[in-house]
Amino acid sequence: MTIQQTPGHVLPARSAAKMEAAMAVGAFAIGTGEFAIMGLMPDIAHNLGLSEPQVGHAISAYALGVMVGAPLLAILGAKLLRKHMLLLLMGLYALGNLATAFTPTFGSLVAFRFISGLPHGAYFGIAAVVASSMVPNDKRAGAVARVMMGLTLAMLLGNPIATFLGQHLGWRSAFGLVSVIALCTIALVWQFVPHRHDEQRSDPRKEMRAFTKPQVWMALSIGAIGFAGMFCVFSYLAPTMLEVTKVSPQWIPFGLAAFGVGGIIGNIAGGKLFDRMQFRAVGLILVWSMAVLLFFPFAASSLWGVLLSMGLVGTMVALAAPLQIRLMDIAHEAPSLAAASNHAAFNLANALGPWFGGMAITAGYGWTSTGYIGAATALVGLGLYLIARRMQGGH
Protein backbone atom coordinates (compact mmCIF):
# COMPACT_ATOMS: atom_id res chain seq x y z
CA MET A 1 0.00 0.00 0.00
CA THR A 2 1.20 3.52 -0.75
CA ILE A 3 0.61 6.78 1.06
CA GLN A 4 -2.23 8.71 -0.58
CA GLN A 5 -2.62 12.48 -0.51
CA THR A 6 -5.76 14.12 0.76
CA PRO A 7 -7.46 16.05 -2.08
CA GLY A 8 -6.24 19.62 -2.29
CA HIS A 9 -2.91 18.97 -0.59
CA VAL A 10 -0.85 18.63 -3.80
CA LEU A 11 1.15 21.85 -4.13
CA PRO A 12 1.68 23.78 -7.37
CA ALA A 13 4.99 22.83 -8.96
CA ARG A 14 6.74 26.12 -8.09
CA SER A 15 5.64 26.03 -4.43
CA ALA A 16 6.65 22.38 -4.14
CA ALA A 17 10.08 23.20 -5.61
CA LYS A 18 10.64 26.00 -3.05
CA MET A 19 9.55 23.73 -0.21
CA GLU A 20 11.86 20.92 -1.36
CA ALA A 21 14.75 23.36 -1.75
CA ALA A 22 14.24 24.74 1.77
CA MET A 23 14.33 21.26 3.28
CA ALA A 24 17.27 20.32 1.03
CA VAL A 25 19.33 23.10 2.65
CA GLY A 26 18.76 21.32 5.97
CA ALA A 27 19.90 18.09 4.34
CA PHE A 28 23.00 19.99 3.15
CA ALA A 29 23.72 21.13 6.71
CA ILE A 30 23.27 17.62 8.08
CA GLY A 31 25.38 16.03 5.35
CA THR A 32 28.19 18.52 5.89
CA GLY A 33 28.05 18.06 9.66
CA GLU A 34 28.00 14.28 9.41
CA PHE A 35 30.82 13.83 6.89
CA ALA A 36 33.14 16.76 7.75
CA ILE A 37 34.80 14.78 10.52
CA MET A 38 35.88 12.14 7.99
CA GLY A 39 37.83 14.58 5.86
CA LEU A 40 39.37 16.17 8.96
CA MET A 41 40.23 12.92 10.73
CA PRO A 42 44.04 13.45 10.62
CA ASP A 43 43.68 17.07 11.83
CA ILE A 44 41.40 16.15 14.74
CA ALA A 45 43.64 13.24 15.69
CA HIS A 46 46.73 15.49 15.75
CA ASN A 47 45.01 18.31 17.65
CA LEU A 48 43.55 16.09 20.39
CA GLY A 49 46.43 13.59 20.53
CA LEU A 50 44.43 10.62 19.21
CA SER A 51 44.77 7.89 16.62
CA GLU A 52 42.60 7.87 13.50
CA PRO A 53 40.63 4.78 14.66
CA GLN A 54 39.87 6.65 17.91
CA VAL A 55 38.43 9.54 15.91
CA GLY A 56 36.40 6.84 14.18
CA HIS A 57 34.67 6.33 17.55
CA ALA A 58 33.35 9.90 17.31
CA ILE A 59 31.91 9.03 13.89
CA SER A 60 30.23 6.00 15.42
CA ALA A 61 28.93 8.16 18.31
CA TYR A 62 27.18 10.44 15.82
CA ALA A 63 25.67 7.43 14.11
CA LEU A 64 24.46 6.03 17.42
CA GLY A 65 22.87 9.41 18.17
CA VAL A 66 20.92 9.12 14.92
CA MET A 67 19.82 5.61 15.83
CA VAL A 68 18.54 6.73 19.23
CA GLY A 69 17.11 10.07 18.14
CA ALA A 70 15.33 8.99 14.96
CA PRO A 71 12.61 6.82 16.51
CA LEU A 72 12.57 8.63 19.88
CA LEU A 73 12.09 12.16 18.51
CA ALA A 74 9.67 10.96 15.82
CA ILE A 75 7.45 9.46 18.53
CA LEU A 76 7.82 12.37 20.99
CA GLY A 77 7.01 14.88 18.24
CA ALA A 78 4.11 12.91 16.75
CA LYS A 79 1.53 15.40 18.05
CA LEU A 80 3.37 18.47 16.72
CA LEU A 81 2.90 20.01 13.30
CA ARG A 82 5.59 18.66 10.99
CA LYS A 83 6.80 22.17 10.15
CA HIS A 84 7.34 22.92 13.85
CA MET A 85 9.24 19.64 14.26
CA LEU A 86 11.54 20.52 11.36
CA LEU A 87 12.33 23.87 13.00
CA LEU A 88 13.02 22.33 16.42
CA LEU A 89 15.19 19.58 14.99
CA MET A 90 17.32 21.99 12.97
CA GLY A 91 17.74 24.21 16.04
CA LEU A 92 19.06 21.22 18.00
CA TYR A 93 21.41 20.39 15.14
CA ALA A 94 22.82 23.91 15.14
CA LEU A 95 23.48 23.72 18.90
CA GLY A 96 25.10 20.28 18.74
CA ASN A 97 27.57 21.32 16.05
CA LEU A 98 28.37 24.59 17.79
CA ALA A 99 29.21 22.59 20.91
CA THR A 100 31.43 20.30 18.78
CA ALA A 101 33.34 23.36 17.58
CA PHE A 102 34.29 24.23 21.17
CA THR A 103 34.91 20.72 22.50
CA PRO A 104 38.09 20.49 24.63
CA THR A 105 38.61 16.72 24.96
CA PHE A 106 38.05 13.39 23.24
CA GLY A 107 35.30 12.50 25.69
CA SER A 108 33.35 15.69 25.07
CA LEU A 109 33.90 15.30 21.31
CA VAL A 110 32.21 11.89 21.43
CA ALA A 111 29.38 13.27 23.60
CA PHE A 112 28.70 16.28 21.38
CA ARG A 113 28.80 14.17 18.22
CA PHE A 114 26.19 11.90 19.82
CA ILE A 115 23.99 14.93 20.61
CA SER A 116 24.47 16.29 17.08
CA GLY A 117 23.24 13.00 15.67
CA LEU A 118 19.98 12.96 17.63
CA PRO A 119 17.90 15.17 15.24
CA HIS A 120 19.41 13.77 12.02
CA GLY A 121 17.07 10.85 11.28
CA ALA A 122 13.90 12.54 12.49
CA TYR A 123 14.60 15.57 10.26
CA PHE A 124 15.09 13.46 7.15
CA GLY A 125 12.10 11.29 8.01
CA ILE A 126 9.70 14.18 8.50
CA ALA A 127 11.09 16.04 5.47
CA ALA A 128 10.51 12.93 3.34
CA VAL A 129 6.91 12.63 4.56
CA VAL A 130 6.23 16.33 3.90
CA ALA A 131 7.78 16.23 0.42
CA SER A 132 6.08 12.99 -0.67
CA SER A 133 2.66 14.02 0.67
CA MET A 134 2.46 17.19 -1.44
CA VAL A 135 3.18 15.78 -4.90
CA PRO A 136 1.31 13.23 -7.07
CA ASN A 137 1.83 9.60 -6.06
CA ASP A 138 3.92 8.74 -9.12
CA LYS A 139 6.34 11.57 -8.25
CA ARG A 140 7.01 10.63 -4.61
CA ALA A 141 10.44 9.02 -5.04
CA GLY A 142 11.58 11.99 -7.10
CA ALA A 143 10.41 14.45 -4.43
CA VAL A 144 12.27 12.54 -1.72
CA ALA A 145 15.35 12.36 -3.94
CA ARG A 146 15.27 16.15 -4.44
CA VAL A 147 15.27 16.70 -0.68
CA MET A 148 18.07 14.15 -0.38
CA MET A 149 19.94 16.08 -3.05
CA GLY A 150 21.02 18.42 -0.26
CA LEU A 151 22.83 15.47 1.31
CA THR A 152 24.63 14.58 -1.90
CA LEU A 153 25.51 18.24 -2.54
CA ALA A 154 27.04 18.24 0.93
CA MET A 155 29.27 15.40 -0.23
CA LEU A 156 30.21 17.28 -3.40
CA LEU A 157 30.58 20.82 -1.99
CA GLY A 158 29.94 21.06 1.74
CA ASN A 159 32.35 18.40 2.88
CA PRO A 160 35.29 19.46 0.66
CA ILE A 161 34.73 23.12 1.63
CA ALA A 162 34.53 22.21 5.32
CA THR A 163 37.70 20.11 4.98
CA PHE A 164 39.55 22.92 3.20
CA LEU A 165 38.36 25.40 5.82
CA GLY A 166 39.32 23.05 8.64
CA GLN A 167 42.79 22.46 7.23
CA HIS A 168 43.51 26.20 7.02
CA LEU A 169 41.54 27.70 9.93
CA GLY A 170 41.44 24.70 12.27
CA TRP A 171 39.03 21.77 12.25
CA ARG A 172 36.67 23.52 14.70
CA SER A 173 35.77 26.14 12.09
CA ALA A 174 34.13 23.45 9.95
CA PHE A 175 31.52 22.73 12.62
CA GLY A 176 30.93 26.43 13.15
CA LEU A 177 30.09 26.62 9.44
CA VAL A 178 27.58 23.78 9.86
CA SER A 179 25.84 25.71 12.65
CA VAL A 180 25.45 28.75 10.40
CA ILE A 181 23.93 26.65 7.60
CA ALA A 182 21.52 25.06 10.09
CA LEU A 183 20.36 28.51 11.22
CA CYS A 184 19.78 29.50 7.58
CA THR A 185 17.65 26.37 7.18
CA ILE A 186 15.39 27.47 10.03
CA ALA A 187 14.62 30.71 8.20
CA LEU A 188 13.97 28.92 4.90
CA VAL A 189 11.73 26.23 6.39
CA TRP A 190 9.72 28.91 8.21
CA GLN A 191 9.25 30.79 4.93
CA PHE A 192 8.58 28.03 2.40
CA VAL A 193 7.22 24.90 4.12
CA PRO A 194 3.40 25.15 4.28
CA HIS A 195 1.85 25.77 7.69
CA ARG A 196 -1.02 23.27 7.69
CA HIS A 197 -3.14 23.34 10.84
CA ASP A 198 -5.45 20.73 9.30
CA GLU A 199 -2.70 18.15 8.85
CA GLN A 200 -3.42 14.72 10.24
CA ARG A 201 -1.38 14.16 13.41
CA SER A 202 0.36 10.88 14.02
CA ASP A 203 -0.79 8.45 16.68
CA PRO A 204 2.29 7.14 18.54
CA ARG A 205 0.50 3.85 19.28
CA LYS A 206 -0.29 3.24 15.61
CA GLU A 207 3.26 4.19 14.70
CA MET A 208 4.64 1.57 17.09
CA ARG A 209 2.19 -1.11 15.90
CA ALA A 210 3.40 -0.72 12.33
CA PHE A 211 6.79 -1.97 13.50
CA THR A 212 5.42 -5.43 14.16
CA LYS A 213 5.58 -6.08 10.41
CA PRO A 214 8.51 -8.34 9.42
CA GLN A 215 9.03 -6.52 6.11
CA VAL A 216 9.69 -3.28 7.99
CA TRP A 217 12.54 -4.93 9.87
CA MET A 218 13.86 -6.56 6.71
CA ALA A 219 14.05 -3.17 4.97
CA LEU A 220 15.80 -1.63 7.97
CA SER A 221 18.26 -4.55 8.11
CA ILE A 222 19.09 -4.18 4.42
CA GLY A 223 19.95 -0.51 5.01
CA ALA A 224 21.93 -1.16 8.20
CA ILE A 225 24.09 -3.95 6.75
CA GLY A 226 24.09 -3.35 3.02
CA PHE A 227 25.07 0.32 3.33
CA ALA A 228 27.88 -0.23 5.88
CA GLY A 229 30.46 -0.82 3.16
CA MET A 230 30.20 2.72 1.85
CA PHE A 231 31.01 4.14 5.29
CA CYS A 232 33.71 1.54 5.86
CA VAL A 233 35.66 2.91 2.89
CA PHE A 234 34.66 6.57 3.10
CA SER A 235 35.41 6.98 6.82
CA TYR A 236 39.09 6.16 6.25
CA LEU A 237 39.51 7.92 2.92
CA ALA A 238 41.75 10.70 4.29
CA PRO A 239 44.39 8.44 5.91
CA THR A 240 44.18 6.04 2.94
CA MET A 241 45.02 8.86 0.53
CA LEU A 242 47.93 9.91 2.75
CA GLU A 243 49.34 6.44 3.50
CA VAL A 244 48.48 4.39 0.38
CA THR A 245 48.00 6.86 -2.47
CA LYS A 246 50.90 8.92 -1.04
CA VAL A 247 49.44 12.34 -1.90
CA SER A 248 49.60 15.59 0.05
CA PRO A 249 46.69 16.59 2.34
CA GLN A 250 45.60 19.18 -0.24
CA TRP A 251 44.27 16.34 -2.41
CA ILE A 252 41.85 15.07 0.24
CA PRO A 253 39.07 17.56 -0.64
CA PHE A 254 39.26 16.32 -4.24
CA GLY A 255 38.70 12.76 -3.05
CA LEU A 256 35.71 13.95 -1.06
CA ALA A 257 34.39 15.87 -4.07
CA ALA A 258 34.71 12.75 -6.26
CA PHE A 259 32.62 10.89 -3.70
CA GLY A 260 30.09 13.73 -3.84
CA VAL A 261 29.82 13.58 -7.65
CA GLY A 262 29.09 9.87 -7.36
CA GLY A 263 26.56 10.59 -4.63
CA ILE A 264 24.62 13.01 -6.85
CA ILE A 265 24.55 10.50 -9.71
CA GLY A 266 23.49 7.72 -7.35
CA ASN A 267 20.79 9.83 -5.71
CA ILE A 268 19.17 10.68 -9.04
CA ALA A 269 19.53 7.12 -10.33
CA GLY A 270 18.09 5.62 -7.14
CA GLY A 271 14.87 7.63 -7.36
CA LYS A 272 14.42 6.83 -11.06
CA LEU A 273 15.18 3.13 -10.55
CA PHE A 274 12.58 2.82 -7.80
CA ASP A 275 9.90 4.64 -9.77
CA ARG A 276 10.55 2.17 -12.61
CA MET A 277 11.50 -1.10 -10.85
CA GLN A 278 10.05 -0.70 -7.33
CA PHE A 279 11.71 -2.99 -4.74
CA ARG A 280 13.78 -4.83 -7.37
CA ALA A 281 15.92 -1.67 -7.63
CA VAL A 282 17.36 -2.43 -4.18
CA GLY A 283 18.83 -5.77 -5.31
CA LEU A 284 20.39 -4.21 -8.40
CA ILE A 285 22.02 -1.45 -6.34
CA LEU A 286 23.47 -3.94 -3.84
CA VAL A 287 25.09 -5.98 -6.65
CA TRP A 288 26.60 -2.76 -8.01
CA SER A 289 27.82 -1.87 -4.51
CA MET A 290 29.77 -5.11 -4.18
CA ALA A 291 31.49 -4.48 -7.50
CA VAL A 292 32.63 -0.93 -6.72
CA LEU A 293 33.82 -1.83 -3.22
CA LEU A 294 35.94 -4.71 -4.58
CA PHE A 295 37.45 -2.29 -7.10
CA PHE A 296 38.60 0.15 -4.41
CA PRO A 297 41.67 -1.79 -3.06
CA PHE A 298 43.09 -2.11 -6.58
CA ALA A 299 42.53 1.56 -7.42
CA ALA A 300 43.70 3.22 -4.19
CA SER A 301 47.44 3.18 -5.04
CA SER A 302 47.17 5.89 -7.72
CA LEU A 303 45.64 9.36 -7.52
CA TRP A 304 43.35 9.01 -10.54
CA GLY A 305 42.43 5.50 -9.48
CA VAL A 306 41.37 6.54 -5.99
CA LEU A 307 39.38 9.51 -7.36
CA LEU A 308 37.55 7.27 -9.83
CA SER A 309 36.96 4.64 -7.17
CA MET A 310 35.55 7.13 -4.67
CA GLY A 311 33.18 8.44 -7.33
CA LEU A 312 31.93 4.89 -7.86
CA VAL A 313 31.61 4.26 -4.11
CA GLY A 314 29.57 7.47 -3.86
CA THR A 315 26.97 6.03 -6.25
CA MET A 316 25.97 3.64 -3.47
CA VAL A 317 23.83 6.52 -2.18
CA ALA A 318 21.32 5.22 -4.76
CA LEU A 319 20.12 2.82 -2.06
CA ALA A 320 18.70 5.61 0.14
CA ALA A 321 15.60 6.81 -1.74
CA PRO A 322 14.34 3.32 -2.73
CA LEU A 323 14.52 2.06 0.86
CA GLN A 324 12.95 5.30 2.10
CA ILE A 325 9.85 4.90 -0.10
CA ARG A 326 9.76 1.15 0.51
CA LEU A 327 9.50 1.73 4.26
CA MET A 328 6.89 4.45 3.91
CA ASP A 329 4.79 2.08 1.78
CA ILE A 330 4.93 -1.03 3.96
CA ALA A 331 4.57 0.97 7.20
CA HIS A 332 1.93 3.33 5.78
CA GLU A 333 0.32 3.83 9.20
CA ALA A 334 3.61 5.13 10.57
CA PRO A 335 5.16 7.23 7.78
CA SER A 336 7.12 9.58 10.05
CA LEU A 337 8.58 6.86 12.25
CA ALA A 338 9.29 4.58 9.29
CA ALA A 339 11.04 7.31 7.31
CA ALA A 340 13.06 8.41 10.37
CA SER A 341 13.99 4.83 11.19
CA ASN A 342 15.40 4.41 7.69
CA HIS A 343 18.03 7.02 8.58
CA ALA A 344 18.60 5.28 11.90
CA ALA A 345 19.35 2.13 9.92
CA PHE A 346 21.71 3.98 7.59
CA ASN A 347 23.51 5.43 10.56
CA LEU A 348 23.80 2.02 12.16
CA ALA A 349 25.63 1.33 8.89
CA ASN A 350 27.67 4.48 9.61
CA ALA A 351 28.56 3.05 13.02
CA LEU A 352 29.28 -0.48 11.78
CA GLY A 353 31.35 0.58 8.77
CA PRO A 354 34.06 2.55 10.65
CA TRP A 355 34.04 -0.09 13.40
CA PHE A 356 34.59 -3.02 11.02
CA GLY A 357 37.14 -1.04 9.04
CA GLY A 358 38.96 0.10 12.18
CA MET A 359 39.24 -3.49 13.43
CA ALA A 360 40.72 -4.65 10.12
CA ILE A 361 43.20 -1.75 10.01
CA THR A 362 44.21 -2.20 13.67
CA ALA A 363 44.71 -5.93 13.02
CA GLY A 364 47.28 -5.05 10.38
CA TYR A 365 45.35 -5.79 7.18
CA GLY A 366 46.04 -2.33 5.77
CA TRP A 367 44.00 0.72 4.86
CA THR A 368 42.58 -0.78 1.67
CA SER A 369 41.14 -3.78 3.52
CA THR A 370 38.07 -1.57 4.03
CA GLY A 371 37.06 -2.35 0.43
CA TYR A 372 36.92 -6.10 1.05
CA ILE A 373 35.11 -5.66 4.38
CA GLY A 374 32.63 -3.33 2.70
CA ALA A 375 31.95 -5.78 -0.13
CA ALA A 376 31.20 -8.48 2.43
CA THR A 377 28.58 -6.28 4.13
CA ALA A 378 26.97 -5.53 0.74
CA LEU A 379 26.81 -9.28 0.10
CA VAL A 380 25.02 -9.80 3.42
CA GLY A 381 22.64 -6.98 2.49
CA LEU A 382 21.91 -8.70 -0.82
CA GLY A 383 21.14 -11.91 1.06
CA LEU A 384 18.66 -10.03 3.26
CA TYR A 385 17.07 -8.51 0.16
CA LEU A 386 16.57 -11.95 -1.37
CA ILE A 387 14.97 -13.19 1.85
CA ALA A 388 12.63 -10.19 1.86
CA ARG A 389 11.68 -10.87 -1.78
CA ARG A 390 10.97 -14.50 -0.93
CA MET A 391 8.82 -13.47 2.07
CA GLN A 392 6.60 -11.28 -0.12
CA GLY A 393 6.36 -13.77 -2.97
CA GLY A 394 9.00 -12.22 -5.22
CA HIS A 395 7.14 -8.98 -6.00
Secondary structure, DSSP 8 states (H G I E B T S, - for coil): ------TT----HHHHHHHHHHHHHHHHHHHHHHHHHHHTHHHHHHHHT--HHHHHHHHHHHHHHHHHHHHHHHHHTTTS-HHHHHHHHHHHHHHHHHHHHT--SHHHHHHHHHHHHHHHHHHHHHHHHHHHHTS-GGGHHHHHHHHHHHHHHIIIIIHHHHHHHHHHH-HHHHHHHHHHHHHHHHHHHHHHS---TT-----HHHHHHGGG-HHHHHHHHHHHHHTHHHHHHHTTHHHHHHHTS---GGGHHHHHHHHHHHHHHHHHHHHHHHHHHTTHHHHHHHHHHHHHHHHHHHHTTSHHHHHHHHHHHHGGGGGHHHHHHHHHHHTTT-HHHHHHHHHHHHHHHHHHHHHHHHHHHHTTS-TTHHHHHHHHHHHHHHHHHHHHHHHTT--
